[in-house]
Every structure is written in C-alpha cells, then in structure tokens.
Amino acid sequence: MTALKDLRLAMVGSGNMVEAMIGGLLRRELAGPQQVVASGPRQERADELHKRYSIDVTTDNVKAAHDADIIVLGVKPLTLPIVTSELRGKIKPESLVISIAAGARIKSIARGLHHQAIVRVMPNTPAQIGQGISVWTATRQTDERQRAQAQQILSALGEEIYMQEERYLDMATAVSGNGPSYVFLFMEAMIDAGVHLGFPRRVAQELVLQTMAGSVAFARQSAMHPAELRNMVTSPGGTSAESLYQLEKGSLRTVVSRAIWAGYQKSKLLGDLSEAQKEEEDSH
Ligand SMILES: NC(=O)c1ccc[n+]([C@@H]2O[C@H](COP(=O)([O-])OP(=O)(O)OC[C@H]3O[C@@H](n4cnc5c(N)ncnc54)[C@H](OP(=O)(O)O)[C@@H]3O)[C@@H](O)[C@H]2O)c1
C-alpha cells in the first residue's frame, strides 16, 4: 500500500525536477492527482501542469503549503531563502518538508522555516525519465512514517539511498549529482573520437550510447569487479591494451579522482557560504 495514501502533497517550485516527481508519482499510482498541488510564479506554467496531470495548481506558495502534509521545496538554491521566509510559520508543525535544492543545508532550511521535520535530497538528472539516483538524509525530528513517505516520493525519481549523516550529501553531489555531466563529457569525447576515425556522427553516437548502456547492464548482471570485466576484453598485446595504456598514461584515473574531489570541496564551500549568508540575514 502507498505510504502517501490520503496525504496532501505541495510542490513549491514546479520546474523540471518536480515535474519528473509528479509524473513518477502519478504513473506509479503512488498518489492521485487530487492529492497534489503545485505552486510557482507563472500562471502559464501552472496551467500547463494542470492540463498535463490534472493536479491542483496555484501561484501562491503559502496557499499550496498551508494544509499540506508533505511540502517539497523544488526551487533553485538561490530562491530558497525567499521561499522559506515566505512559508515561515505557515506550515503545519506535523508536516514533512523535503528539499531537493542543491547545497542548501538542513540547518539553513530549518532556521528559514522555523520547522524541524526535514528531509534533504541530492537527486540527479536521469530522474527526468525515472532512472535517477537520489541520496537523502532526514532530521531526527522526522518519524519512521515520514521517512517511509519520503522514500516513496523519491522512488518516483528512480533509485534512492538513505544516509544517516548530512555530510554524505556533499559527497553525493560530487559523485552522483554531478555524475551525469562527467558521463556526458566522456560520451562526447568518445563520439568525437569515432568521428575523427571516419564514422558518420550518427553511427558514432549509436556505437557509444549502446556501448555505455550495455556495459552498465553487463556490470550489474555479472556482479564482477570492473577490473575483471575490463581484463576480459584486454588481450595481451591487443588493441584494448594499447588504448588503455594511453588512458592510464594520460592519468585518467587521477583526473577523475581530482575532479570529484574538487566538486566535493566546492559543494562544502557553497554550503558554508549559504549558511553564513543566512546567519548574517538573521542577525539583522
Ligand atoms: N536538475 C538536476 O539535475 C538537479 C540535480 C540535483 C538537484 N537539483 C535541484 O533541484 C531544484 C530544482 O531544479 P530544476 O532543474 O527543476 O530547476 P527549474 O526547472 O528551474 O525549477 C525551479 C522552479 O522554481 C520556480 N520558482 C522560481 N521562483 C519561485 C518562487 N519564488 N516560488 C516558487 N517557485 C519558484 C521556477 O519557476 P519559473 O520557471 O517560472 O521561474 C521553476 O519552475 C534545484 O534546487 C536544484 O538545485 C536539480
């Protein structure tokens, strides 16, 4: 049975990620359209969402959130402080707040809303087709029932992994949140290399996409370590060995490791900055 039965869900900020969530919830029948209300600043967007999903819509965030049992904050991180101060004192104390805003720490959201039951999530873009992976954490003021509700909402975006400590969210930002951008860059580099060899771009693209999709499916099904899978296609003195030698010589592993480390440091820094900004605003 759905953990969301009879609950009222408010989506405050209804852009791409929230639309993916609404679509997934309705498609998987985890919630009905009458349970969902979406808010945002533009009437045209509200009309579009109503037409597409038959959900309730409004341009008034407070109206959407005031009687909701679960409030999803789907605005951009820079808009979040505006929305939290708008909603401060306007949501039911027993409601659950779920923030998907990248980098916004629980402490800042709690201070902005004067609310403690909060789930913070780092989703990623394949969520748009229900193939994402979200890493999430929850405050100790959330109960088991609310965590089950959060888990079900996030399942609408794909896989989800709960971590007990918030510090993992910065790590998730660098690995899975930003991850699709690394994969797309690698994809692009391989396609361009195929075109360099002489393949028509369309053919190079199909070769690369299916090679990636097939390799992921194979790695999942075989449950072997990636090194074992790689060794299987690396004949002594062969062509793979030659190409892999060049990738190692170009320090691919070190570059990847440095890139992910840099993303992690940046995520922590942005979190610190937004927390400091919130503290300064509150002191005025
Ligand atoms: N996309 C990703 O891969 C990804 C990954 C991880 C985390 N996230 C997080 O997910 C959140 C949403 O991202 P997104 O890609 O869905 O962005 P988006 O499409 O730009 O959605 C943001 C929505 O917020 C609306 N909005 C702006 N001001 C508002 C206000 N004052 N009150 C209510 N709504 C307002 C926008 O409306 P208008 O369009 O009318 O301005 C827009 O519909 C962000 O915080 C982002 O950090 C996204």
Ligand as a Chemical Component Dictionary entry (heavy atoms), coordinates in Angstrom:
data_LIG
# 
_chem_comp.id                   LIG 
_chem_comp.type                 NON-POLYMER 
_chem_comp.pdbx_formal_charge   0 
_chem_comp.three_letter_code    LIG 
# 
loop_
_chem_comp_atom.comp_id 
_chem_comp_atom.atom_id 
_chem_comp_atom.alt_atom_id 
_chem_comp_atom.type_symbol 
_chem_comp_atom.charge 
_chem_comp_atom.model_Cartn_x 
_chem_comp_atom.model_Cartn_y 
_chem_comp_atom.model_Cartn_z 
_chem_comp_atom.pdbx_ordinal 
LIG N1  N1  N 0  18.215 19.235 -12.371 1  
LIG C1  C1  C 0  19.073 18.487 -11.682 2  
LIG O1  O1  O 0  19.777 17.619 -12.186 3  
LIG C2  C2  C 0  19.212 18.653 -10.222 4  
LIG C3  C3  C 0  20.082 17.835 -9.552  5  
LIG C4  C4  C 0  20.197 17.980 -8.187  6  
LIG C5  C5  C 0  19.451 18.949 -7.543  7  
LIG N2  N2  N 1  18.609 19.732 -8.242  8  
LIG C6  C6  C 0  17.876 20.760 -7.537  9  
LIG O2  O2  O 0  16.509 20.702 -7.855  10 
LIG C7  C7  C 0  15.959 22.024 -7.755  11 
LIG C8  C8  C 0  15.117 22.275 -8.979  12 
LIG O3  O3  O 0  15.916 22.150 -10.138 13 
LIG P1  P1  P 0  15.244 22.179 -11.579 14 
LIG O4  O4  O 0  16.259 21.695 -12.516 15 
LIG O5  O5  O -1 13.920 21.521 -11.529 16 
LIG O6  O6  O 0  15.051 23.766 -11.749 17 
LIG P2  P2  P 0  13.908 24.580 -12.512 18 
LIG O7  O7  O 0  13.365 23.777 -13.647 19 
LIG O8  O8  O 0  14.453 25.946 -12.790 20 
LIG O9  O9  O 0  12.763 24.696 -11.399 21 
LIG C9  C9  C 0  12.697 25.709 -10.449 22 
LIG C10 C10 C 0  11.251 26.154 -10.393 23 
LIG O10 O10 O 0  11.084 27.075 -9.336  24 
LIG C11 C11 C 0  10.172 28.083 -9.802  25 
LIG N3  N3  N 0  10.302 29.282 -8.974  26 
LIG C12 C12 C 0  11.087 30.375 -9.153  27 
LIG N4  N4  N 0  10.872 31.274 -8.168  28 
LIG C13 C13 C 0  9.916  30.734 -7.348  29 
LIG C14 C14 C 0  9.256  31.189 -6.170  30 
LIG N5  N5  N 0  9.559  32.358 -5.613  31 
LIG N6  N6  N 0  8.336  30.376 -5.634  32 
LIG C15 C15 C 0  8.017  29.180 -6.179  33 
LIG N7  N7  N 0  8.607  28.722 -7.292  34 
LIG C16 C16 C 0  9.550  29.479 -7.873  35 
LIG C17 C17 C 0  10.565 28.288 -11.216 36 
LIG O11 O11 O 0  9.549  28.952 -11.903 37 
LIG P3  P3  P 0  9.898  29.837 -13.226 38 
LIG O12 O12 O 0  10.417 28.871 -14.225 39 
LIG O13 O13 O 0  8.609  30.409 -13.581 40 
LIG O14 O14 O 0  10.930 30.817 -12.784 41 
LIG C18 C18 C 0  10.781 26.854 -11.682 42 
LIG O15 O15 O 0  9.577  26.283 -12.103 43 
LIG C19 C19 C 0  17.134 22.983 -7.626  44 
LIG O16 O16 O 0  17.218 23.458 -6.310  45 
LIG C20 C20 C 0  18.347 22.139 -7.942  46 
LIG O17 O17 O 0  19.451 22.518 -7.157  47 
LIG C21 C21 C 0  18.472 19.603 -9.568  48 
# 
loop_
_chem_comp_bond.comp_id 
_chem_comp_bond.atom_id_1 
_chem_comp_bond.atom_id_2 
_chem_comp_bond.value_order 
_chem_comp_bond.pdbx_ordinal 
LIG N1  C1  SING 1  
LIG C1  O1  DOUB 2  
LIG C1  C2  SING 3  
LIG C2  C3  SING 4  
LIG C2  C21 DOUB 5  
LIG C3  C4  DOUB 6  
LIG C4  C5  SING 7  
LIG C5  N2  DOUB 8  
LIG N2  C6  SING 9  
LIG N2  C21 SING 10 
LIG C6  O2  SING 11 
LIG C6  C20 SING 12 
LIG O2  C7  SING 13 
LIG C7  C8  SING 14 
LIG C7  C19 SING 15 
LIG C8  O3  SING 16 
LIG O3  P1  SING 17 
LIG P1  O4  DOUB 18 
LIG P1  O5  SING 19 
LIG P1  O6  SING 20 
LIG O6  P2  SING 21 
LIG P2  O7  DOUB 22 
LIG P2  O8  SING 23 
LIG P2  O9  SING 24 
LIG O9  C9  SING 25 
LIG C9  C10 SING 26 
LIG C10 O10 SING 27 
LIG C10 C18 SING 28 
LIG O10 C11 SING 29 
LIG C11 N3  SING 30 
LIG C11 C17 SING 31 
LIG N3  C12 SING 32 
LIG N3  C16 SING 33 
LIG C12 N4  DOUB 34 
LIG N4  C13 SING 35 
LIG C13 C14 SING 36 
LIG C13 C16 DOUB 37 
LIG C14 N5  SING 38 
LIG C14 N6  DOUB 39 
LIG N6  C15 SING 40 
LIG C15 N7  DOUB 41 
LIG N7  C16 SING 42 
LIG C17 O11 SING 43 
LIG C17 C18 SING 44 
LIG O11 P3  SING 45 
LIG P3  O12 DOUB 46 
LIG P3  O13 SING 47 
LIG P3  O14 SING 48 
LIG C18 O15 SING 49 
LIG C19 O16 SING 50 
LIG C19 C20 SING 51 
LIG C20 O17 SING 52 
# 
